[in-house]
Amino acid sequence: MLNTSFKRVITLTVVALIIFLSLFLIMNINNPIPEVHVDANEITFETPEELDAAADLIIIVSPSKVYGPRT
């Protein structure tokens, strides 16, 4: 059986870890999603197979802000 002082050390360690992880998560909640700006050309394909054959990498994304008219 574990003695009471060892149980206290384990309990305090677990509580300290929970508090530390909670604070870490709370501090990272307010970080905004980073914006990435990329210059690109638009190429259209008739079928997904044509796209797959022509592309090295296919990324599916969605805008985080309203997409306004281009200038």
N, C-alpha and C positions, 0 to 999 in steps of 0.2 A: 504494500500500500504506500501511497505517496504521503509524505508528511504535510502538515498544513502550510508551512512556509513555502514549500515548493509549489503547492497549489496556488498560493497567492501570487507568486512570481509568474506563473503561467497565465493566470487570470488577468493580471495587470498588463502583461505583454499583449494578450489578445485584445483587451480593451484599447490599449494604446495604438495597436495596428488598425483597429476599426475606426478610431477617431482620425488617425492620419490619412487613411484611405478616403474617408468621408470628406475631409477638408480638401484633399487633392481633387476629388471629383467635383465638389462645389466650385472650386476655383477655376476649373476648366470648362464649366458650363457656359460662361459668358464669352468665351472665345469665339469670334465669328468664323464662318467658313471662309477660307482664303479664296480670293478671286484669281482666276487664271485668264490671261489675255493671250490669244493665239491668232496669228494671221493664217488664213486658210483659203483654199480655192474650193469652189463647189463643183462637184462632178456627180452626175446622176447615172444610175444603173437601172436597167429594166428588171433584173431579177437579183435576189440575194446571192445566188451562185456567182454571177458576174462580179459583184462586189467582193465576195470572198476570194475569188481568183486574183483580183487586182490589188487587194489591200494587204499590207504587212501587219497592220494592227487595226482593229475595229473597236471604237469606244462609243458607248451609248451614254449620252449626257442629257441634262435638262437645265435650263437657266434658273438661277436663283432669284433673278429680278425680272420685271416686265421687259420684254424685248421691244425696244422702240424702233422707229423708222431709221434707216441708215442715212447718213449724210454723204 
